Amino acid sequence: MYRGKANTVGRMRYRVTVQQQSAPSSDVGSPAVTWSTRYAEEPADYEYPRGGMAGRGRQVEEGVDAIFTVRYRSGYAVTDRIVFRSENYGIVFIRPVVGRDDYLELHTKLVK
C-alpha cells in the first residue's frame, strides 16, 4: 500500500509502546513470558484495515487488525508487540514503506 505523502511526521499523532519478549525468569514449571519496554511513547500513525485484510505486495493477508506506521529503526521483530489504547497487538509482518526509507509499517494482530 503506497500512500505517498500521507506518511509524514504530522500524521504520527498517536503514541504506542513497543515491547520485546524477555527471557523467562521462572525456573519451576512452564516458563512465564515477560515483556520489557523497548520504545515508550513512540510516535505512530494508526490505520484500521477495512474488512480485516491488508495488502502484502500482491497478496492479501487476512487477520491483520491494525497497521502502525512508525519511524524507521533497526531492531523491530515479529516477536515484539505494540501496546495501544490498553490493547496488545502482536507484530505479524514488518514492511518498509515503498519509496520512503524513513518509515516502517507494522502489520499487527490483536492478542487476547
CNS distance restraints for C-alpha pairs under 8 A (distance, minus, plus):
assign (resid   1 and name CA) (resid  55 and name CA) 6.47 0.50 0.50
assign (resid   1 and name CA) (resid  56 and name CA) 7.74 0.50 0.50
assign (resid   1 and name CA) (resid  57 and name CA) 7.70 0.50 0.50
assign (resid   2 and name CA) (resid  97 and name CA) 6.92 0.50 0.50
assign (resid   2 and name CA) (resid  98 and name CA) 6.06 0.50 0.50
assign (resid   3 and name CA) (resid   7 and name CA) 6.68 0.50 0.50
assign (resid   6 and name CA) (resid  11 and name CA) 7.43 0.50 0.50
assign (resid   7 and name CA) (resid  11 and name CA) 6.73 0.50 0.50
assign (resid   7 and name CA) (resid  69 and name CA) 7.75 0.50 0.50
assign (resid   7 and name CA) (resid 103 and name CA) 7.68 0.50 0.50
assign (resid   8 and name CA) (resid  12 and name CA) 7.21 0.50 0.50
assign (resid  11 and name CA) (resid  44 and name CA) 7.75 0.50 0.50
assign (resid  11 and name CA) (resid  45 and name CA) 5.88 0.50 0.50
assign (resid  12 and name CA) (resid  43 and name CA) 5.38 0.50 0.50
assign (resid  12 and name CA) (resid  44 and name CA) 4.39 0.50 0.50
assign (resid  12 and name CA) (resid  45 and name CA) 4.33 0.50 0.50
assign (resid  12 and name CA) (resid  46 and name CA) 7.83 0.50 0.50
assign (resid  12 and name CA) (resid  69 and name CA) 7.70 0.50 0.50
assign (resid  12 and name CA) (resid  70 and name CA) 7.55 0.50 0.50
assign (resid  13 and name CA) (resid  43 and name CA) 6.43 0.50 0.50
assign (resid  13 and name CA) (resid  44 and name CA) 6.38 0.50 0.50
assign (resid  13 and name CA) (resid  45 and name CA) 6.34 0.50 0.50
assign (resid  14 and name CA) (resid  43 and name CA) 5.79 0.50 0.50
assign (resid  14 and name CA) (resid  44 and name CA) 5.26 0.50 0.50
assign (resid  14 and name CA) (resid  45 and name CA) 6.02 0.50 0.50
assign (resid  14 and name CA) (resid  46 and name CA) 7.01 0.50 0.50
assign (resid  15 and name CA) (resid  41 and name CA) 4.88 0.50 0.50
assign (resid  15 and name CA) (resid  42 and name CA) 5.27 0.50 0.50
assign (resid  15 and name CA) (resid  43 and name CA) 4.83 0.50 0.50
assign (resid  15 and name CA) (resid  44 and name CA) 5.93 0.50 0.50
assign (resid  15 and name CA) (resid  84 and name CA) 7.42 0.50 0.50
assign (resid  16 and name CA) (resid  40 and name CA) 6.78 0.50 0.50
assign (resid  16 and name CA) (resid  41 and name CA) 5.29 0.50 0.50
assign (resid  16 and name CA) (resid  42 and name CA) 5.16 0.50 0.50
assign (resid  16 and name CA) (resid  43 and name CA) 6.59 0.50 0.50
assign (resid  16 and name CA) (resid  44 and name CA) 6.68 0.50 0.50
assign (resid  16 and name CA) (resid  82 and name CA) 6.54 0.50 0.50
assign (resid  16 and name CA) (resid  83 and name CA) 5.81 0.50 0.50
assign (resid  16 and name CA) (resid  84 and name CA) 5.21 0.50 0.50
assign (resid  17 and name CA) (resid  37 and name CA) 6.96 0.50 0.50
assign (resid  17 and name CA) (resid  38 and name CA) 7.64 0.50 0.50
assign (resid  17 and name CA) (resid  39 and name CA) 5.74 0.50 0.50
assign (resid  17 and name CA) (resid  40 and name CA) 4.59 0.50 0.50
assign (resid  17 and name CA) (resid  41 and name CA) 5.56 0.50 0.50
assign (resid  17 and name CA) (resid  42 and name CA) 6.05 0.50 0.50
assign (resid  17 and name CA) (resid  82 and name CA) 5.70 0.50 0.50
assign (resid  17 and name CA) (resid  83 and name CA) 5.09 0.50 0.50
assign (resid  17 and name CA) (resid  84 and name CA) 6.85 0.50 0.50
assign (resid  18 and name CA) (resid  37 and name CA) 6.05 0.50 0.50
assign (resid  18 and name CA) (resid  38 and name CA) 5.52 0.50 0.50
assign (resid  18 and name CA) (resid  39 and name CA) 5.05 0.50 0.50
assign (resid  18 and name CA) (resid  40 and name CA) 6.46 0.50 0.50
assign (resid  18 and name CA) (resid  42 and name CA) 7.45 0.50 0.50
assign (resid  18 and name CA) (resid  80 and name CA) 6.95 0.50 0.50
assign (resid  18 and name CA) (resid  81 and name CA) 5.91 0.50 0.50
assign (resid  18 and name CA) (resid  82 and name CA) 4.77 0.50 0.50
assign (resid  18 and name CA) (resid  83 and name CA) 6.46 0.50 0.50
assign (resid  19 and name CA) (resid  35 and name CA) 5.99 0.50 0.50
assign (resid  19 and name CA) (resid  36 and name CA) 5.41 0.50 0.50
assign (resid  19 and name CA) (resid  37 and name CA) 4.35 0.50 0.50
assign (resid  19 and name CA) (resid  38 and name CA) 5.13 0.50 0.50
assign (resid  19 and name CA) (resid  39 and name CA) 6.96 0.50 0.50
assign (resid  19 and name CA) (resid  80 and name CA) 5.68 0.50 0.50
assign (resid  19 and name CA) (resid  81 and name CA) 5.36 0.50 0.50
assign (resid  19 and name CA) (resid  82 and name CA) 6.31 0.50 0.50
assign (resid  19 and name CA) (resid  83 and name CA) 7.57 0.50 0.50
assign (resid  20 and name CA) (resid  35 and name CA) 5.57 0.50 0.50
assign (resid  20 and name CA) (resid  36 and name CA) 5.54 0.50 0.50
assign (resid  20 and name CA) (resid  37 and name CA) 6.38 0.50 0.50
assign (resid  20 and name CA) (resid  38 and name CA) 6.20 0.50 0.50
assign (resid  20 and name CA) (resid  79 and name CA) 6.89 0.50 0.50
assign (resid  20 and name CA) (resid  80 and name CA) 4.62 0.50 0.50
assign (resid  20 and name CA) (resid  81 and name CA) 6.55 0.50 0.50
assign (resid  21 and name CA) (resid  33 and name CA) 6.95 0.50 0.50
assign (resid  21 and name CA) (resid  34 and name CA) 5.99 0.50 0.50
assign (resid  21 and name CA) (resid  35 and name CA) 4.69 0.50 0.50
assign (resid  21 and name CA) (resid  36 and name CA) 6.47 0.50 0.50
assign (resid  21 and name CA) (resid  79 and name CA) 6.90 0.50 0.50
assign (resid  21 and name CA) (resid  80 and name CA) 6.49 0.50 0.50
assign (resid  22 and name CA) (resid  33 and name CA) 7.05 0.50 0.50
assign (resid  22 and name CA) (resid  34 and name CA) 5.37 0.50 0.50
assign (resid  22 and name CA) (resid  35 and name CA) 5.33 0.50 0.50
assign (resid  22 and name CA) (resid  36 and name CA) 6.17 0.50 0.50
assign (resid  23 and name CA) (resid  33 and name CA) 7.42 0.50 0.50
assign (resid  23 and name CA) (resid  34 and name CA) 7.09 0.50 0.50
assign (resid  24 and name CA) (resid  31 and name CA) 5.52 0.50 0.50
assign (resid  24 and name CA) (resid  32 and name CA) 5.53 0.50 0.50
assign (resid  24 and name CA) (resid  33 and name CA) 5.74 0.50 0.50
assign (resid  24 and name CA) (resid  34 and name CA) 6.42 0.50 0.50
assign (resid  25 and name CA) (resid  31 and name CA) 7.28 0.50 0.50
assign (resid  25 and name CA) (resid  32 and name CA) 7.03 0.50 0.50
assign (resid  25 and name CA) (resid  34 and name CA) 7.97 0.50 0.50
assign (resid  26 and name CA) (resid  30 and name CA) 7.75 0.50 0.50
assign (resid  26 and name CA) (resid  31 and name CA) 5.63 0.50 0.50
assign (resid  26 and name CA) (resid  32 and name CA) 6.32 0.50 0.50
assign (resid  27 and name CA) (resid  31 and name CA) 6.98 0.50 0.50
assign (resid  42 and name CA) (resid  70 and name CA) 7.67 0.50 0.50
assign (resid  43 and name CA) (resid  70 and name CA) 6.54 0.50 0.50
assign (resid  43 and name CA) (resid  71 and name CA) 7.74 0.50 0.50
assign (resid  44 and name CA) (resid  68 and name CA) 6.06 0.50 0.50
assign (resid  44 and name CA) (resid  69 and name CA) 5.42 0.50 0.50
assign (resid  44 and name CA) (resid  70 and name CA) 4.79 0.50 0.50
assign (resid  44 and name CA) (resid  71 and name CA) 7.58 0.50 0.50
assign (resid  45 and name CA) (resid  68 and name CA) 5.47 0.50 0.50
assign (resid  45 and name CA) (resid  69 and name CA) 4.99 0.50 0.50
assign (resid  45 and name CA) (resid  70 and name CA) 6.73 0.50 0.50
assign (resid  46 and name CA) (resid  66 and name CA) 7.00 0.50 0.50
assign (resid  46 and name CA) (resid  67 and name CA) 5.98 0.50 0.50
assign (resid  46 and name CA) (resid  68 and name CA) 4.80 0.50 0.50
assign (resid  46 and name CA) (resid  69 and name CA) 6.68 0.50 0.50
assign (resid  47 and name CA) (resid  66 and name CA) 5.76 0.50 0.50
assign (resid  47 and name CA) (resid  67 and name CA) 5.11 0.50 0.50
assign (resid  47 and name CA) (resid  68 and name CA) 6.37 0.50 0.50
assign (resid  48 and name CA) (resid  52 and name CA) 7.96 0.50 0.50
assign (resid  48 and name CA) (resid  65 and name CA) 6.43 0.50 0.50
assign (resid  48 and name CA) (resid  66 and name CA) 4.80 0.50 0.50
assign (resid  48 and name CA) (resid  67 and name CA) 6.39 0.50 0.50
assign (resid  49 and name CA) (resid  53 and name CA) 5.90 0.50 0.50
assign (resid  49 and name CA) (resid  54 and name CA) 5.95 0.50 0.50
assign (resid  49 and name CA) (resid  64 and name CA) 7.26 0.50 0.50
assign (resid  49 and name CA) (resid  65 and name CA) 6.64 0.50 0.50
assign (resid  49 and name CA) (resid  66 and name CA) 6.24 0.50 0.50
assign (resid  49 and name CA) (resid  67 and name CA) 7.21 0.50 0.50
assign (resid  50 and name CA) (resid  54 and name CA) 7.83 0.50 0.50
assign (resid  52 and name CA) (resid  62 and name CA) 6.16 0.50 0.50
assign (resid  52 and name CA) (resid  63 and name CA) 5.57 0.50 0.50
assign (resid  52 and name CA) (resid  64 and name CA) 5.65 0.50 0.50
assign (resid  52 and name CA) (resid  65 and name CA) 5.79 0.50 0.50
assign (resid  53 and name CA) (resid  60 and name CA) 6.38 0.50 0.50
assign (resid  53 and name CA) (resid  61 and name CA) 5.56 0.50 0.50
assign (resid  53 and name CA) (resid  62 and name CA) 4.59 0.50 0.50
assign (resid  53 and name CA) (resid  63 and name CA) 6.11 0.50 0.50
assign (resid  53 and name CA) (resid  64 and name CA) 5.72 0.50 0.50
assign (resid  53 and name CA) (resid  65 and name CA) 7.71 0.50 0.50
assign (resid  54 and name CA) (resid  60 and name CA) 5.72 0.50 0.50
assign (resid  54 and name CA) (resid  61 and name CA) 5.33 0.50 0.50
assign (resid  54 and name CA) (resid  62 and name CA) 6.68 0.50 0.50
assign (resid  54 and name CA) (resid  64 and name CA) 6.22 0.50 0.50
assign (resid  55 and name CA) (resid  59 and name CA) 5.92 0.50 0.50
assign (resid  55 and name CA) (resid  60 and name CA) 4.60 0.50 0.50
assign (resid  55 and name CA) (resid  61 and name CA) 6.08 0.50 0.50
assign (resid  56 and name CA) (resid  60 and name CA) 5.79 0.50 0.50
assign (resid  56 and name CA) (resid  61 and name CA) 6.42 0.50 0.50
assign (resid  63 and name CA) (resid 109 and name CA) 6.49 0.50 0.50
assign (resid  64 and name CA) (resid  92 and name CA) 7.94 0.50 0.50
assign (resid  64 and name CA) (resid 107 and name CA) 6.28 0.50 0.50
assign (resid  64 and name CA) (resid 108 and name CA) 5.53 0.50 0.50
assign (resid  64 and name CA) (resid 109 and name CA) 5.04 0.50 0.50
assign (resid  65 and name CA) (resid 107 and name CA) 7.78 0.50 0.50
assign (resid  65 and name CA) (resid 108 and name CA) 5.96 0.50 0.50
assign (resid  65 and name CA) (resid 109 and name CA) 4.90 0.50 0.50
assign (resid  65 and name CA) (resid 110 and name CA) 6.07 0.50 0.50
assign (resid  66 and name CA) (resid  89 and name CA) 7.97 0.50 0.50
assign (resid  66 and name CA) (resid 107 and name CA) 6.19 0.50 0.50
assign (resid  66 and name CA) (resid 108 and name CA) 5.35 0.50 0.50
assign (resid  66 and name CA) (resid 109 and name CA) 6.59 0.50 0.50
assign (resid  66 and name CA) (resid 110 and name CA) 7.84 0.50 0.50
assign (resid  67 and name CA) (resid 105 and name CA) 6.37 0.50 0.50
assign (resid  67 and name CA) (resid 106 and name CA) 5.54 0.50 0.50
assign (resid  67 and name CA) (resid 107 and name CA) 4.60 0.50 0.50
assign (resid  67 and name CA) (resid 108 and name CA) 6.02 0.50 0.50
assign (resid  68 and name CA) (resid 105 and name CA) 5.68 0.50 0.50
assign (resid  68 and name CA) (resid 106 and name CA) 5.08 0.50 0.50
assign (resid  68 and name CA) (resid 107 and name CA) 6.63 0.50 0.50
assign (resid  68 and name CA) (resid 108 and name CA) 7.74 0.50 0.50
assign (resid  69 and name CA) (resid 103 and name CA) 6.59 0.50 0.50
assign (resid  69 and name CA) (resid 104 and name CA) 5.58 0.50 0.50
assign (resid  69 and name CA) (resid 105 and name CA) 4.47 0.50 0.50
assign (resid  69 and name CA) (resid 106 and name CA) 6.20 0.50 0.50
assign (resid  70 and name CA) (resid 103 and name CA) 5.59 0.50 0.50
assign (resid  70 and name CA) (resid 104 and name CA) 5.44 0.50 0.50
assign (resid  70 and name CA) (resid 105 and name CA) 6.56 0.50 0.50
assign (resid  70 and name CA) (resid 106 and name CA) 7.65 0.50 0.50
assign (resid  71 and name CA) (resid 102 and name CA) 5.78 0.50 0.50
assign (resid  71 and name CA) (resid 103 and name CA) 4.46 0.50 0.50
assign (resid  71 and name CA) (resid 104 and name CA) 6.21 0.50 0.50
assign (resid  72 and name CA) (resid 101 and name CA) 7.06 0.50 0.50
assign (resid  72 and name CA) (resid 102 and name CA) 5.00 0.50 0.50
assign (resid  72 and name CA) (resid 103 and name CA) 4.52 0.50 0.50
assign (resid  72 and name CA) (resid 104 and name CA) 5.47 0.50 0.50
assign (resid  76 and name CA) (resid  80 and name CA) 6.96 0.50 0.50
assign (resid  76 and name CA) (resid  94 and name CA) 7.88 0.50 0.50
assign (resid  77 and name CA) (resid  91 and name CA) 7.48 0.50 0.50
assign (resid  77 and name CA) (resid  94 and name CA) 7.64 0.50 0.50
assign (resid  78 and name CA) (resid  90 and name CA) 7.39 0.50 0.50
assign (resid  78 and name CA) (resid  91 and name CA) 4.91 0.50 0.50
assign (resid  78 and name CA) (resid  92 and name CA) 5.56 0.50 0.50
assign (resid  78 and name CA) (resid  93 and name CA) 6.45 0.50 0.50
assign (resid  78 and name CA) (resid  94 and name CA) 7.29 0.50 0.50
assign (resid  79 and name CA) (resid  90 and name CA) 7.33 0.50 0.50
assign (resid  79 and name CA) (resid  91 and name CA) 6.73 0.50 0.50
assign (resid  80 and name CA) (resid  90 and name CA) 6.48 0.50 0.50
assign (resid  80 and name CA) (resid  91 and name CA) 6.11 0.50 0.50
assign (resid  81 and name CA) (resid  88 and name CA) 6.61 0.50 0.50
assign (resid  81 and name CA) (resid  89 and name CA) 5.46 0.50 0.50
assign (resid  81 and name CA) (resid  90 and name CA) 4.43 0.50 0.50
assign (resid  81 and name CA) (resid  91 and name CA) 5.65 0.50 0.50
assign (resid  82 and name CA) (resid  88 and name CA) 5.77 0.50 0.50
assign (resid  82 and name CA) (resid  89 and name CA) 5.00 0.50 0.50
assign (resid  82 and name CA) (resid  90 and name CA) 6.39 0.50 0.50
assign (resid  82 and name CA) (resid  91 and name CA) 7.31 0.50 0.50
assign (resid  83 and name CA) (resid  87 and name CA) 5.59 0.50 0.50
assign (resid  83 and name CA) (resid  88 and name CA) 4.71 0.50 0.50
assign (resid  83 and name CA) (resid  89 and name CA) 6.31 0.50 0.50
assign (resid  84 and name CA) (resid  88 and name CA) 6.60 0.50 0.50
assign (resid  84 and name CA) (resid  89 and name CA) 7.66 0.50 0.50
assign (resid  87 and name CA) (resid 110 and name CA) 7.35 0.50 0.50
assign (resid  87 and name CA) (resid 111 and name CA) 7.74 0.50 0.50
assign (resid  88 and name CA) (resid 110 and name CA) 6.04 0.50 0.50
assign (resid  88 and name CA) (resid 111 and name CA) 5.47 0.50 0.50
assign (resid  88 and name CA) (resid 112 and name CA) 7.36 0.50 0.50
assign (resid  89 and name CA) (resid 108 and name CA) 5.56 0.50 0.50
assign (resid  89 and name CA) (resid 109 and name CA) 5.24 0.50 0.50
assign (resid  89 and name CA) (resid 110 and name CA) 4.40 0.50 0.50
assign (resid  89 and name CA) (resid 111 and name CA) 5.37 0.50 0.50
assign (resid  90 and name CA) (resid 108 and name CA) 5.32 0.50 0.50
assign (resid  90 and name CA) (resid 109 and name CA) 5.30 0.50 0.50
assign (resid  90 and name CA) (resid 110 and name CA) 6.31 0.50 0.50
assign (resid  90 and name CA) (resid 111 and name CA) 6.11 0.50 0.50
assign (resid  91 and name CA) (resid 106 and name CA) 6.28 0.50 0.50
assign (resid  91 and name CA) (resid 107 and name CA) 5.88 0.50 0.50
assign (resid  91 and name CA) (resid 108 and name CA) 4.39 0.50 0.50
assign (resid  91 and name CA) (resid 109 and name CA) 6.54 0.50 0.50
assign (resid  92 and name CA) (resid 106 and name CA) 7.66 0.50 0.50
assign (resid  92 and name CA) (resid 107 and name CA) 5.80 0.50 0.50
assign (resid  92 and name CA) (resid 108 and name CA) 5.35 0.50 0.50
assign (resid  92 and name CA) (resid 109 and name CA) 6.74 0.50 0.50
assign (resid  93 and name CA) (resid 106 and name CA) 6.12 0.50 0.50
assign (resid  93 and name CA) (resid 107 and name CA) 5.07 0.50 0.50
assign (resid  93 and name CA) (resid 108 and name CA) 7.00 0.50 0.50
assign (resid  94 and name CA) (resid 104 and name CA) 6.80 0.50 0.50
assign (resid  94 and name CA) (resid 105 and name CA) 5.83 0.50 0.50
assign (resid  94 and name CA) (resid 106 and name CA) 4.85 0.50 0.50
assign (resid  94 and name CA) (resid 107 and name CA) 6.23 0.50 0.50
assign (resid  95 and name CA) (resid 104 and name CA) 5.63 0.50 0.50
assign (resid  95 and name CA) (resid 105 and name CA) 5.03 0.50 0.50
assign (resid  95 and name CA) (resid 106 and name CA) 6.53 0.50 0.50
assign (resid  95 and name CA) (resid 107 and name CA) 7.82 0.50 0.50
assign (resid  96 and name CA) (resid 100 and name CA) 7.57 0.50 0.50
assign (resid  96 and name CA) (resid 101 and name CA) 6.69 0.50 0.50
assign (resid  96 and name CA) (resid 103 and name CA) 6.17 0.50 0.50
assign (resid  96 and name CA) (resid 104 and name CA) 4.42 0.50 0.50
assign (resid  96 and name CA) (resid 105 and name CA) 6.05 0.50 0.50
assign (resid  97 and name CA) (resid 101 and name CA) 6.65 0.50 0.50
assign (resid  97 and name CA) (resid 102 and name CA) 7.84 0.50 0.50
assign (resid  97 and name CA) (resid 103 and name CA) 5.71 0.50 0.50
assign (resid  97 and name CA) (resid 104 and name CA) 5.56 0.50 0.50
assign (resid  97 and name CA) (resid 105 and name CA) 6.41 0.50 0.50
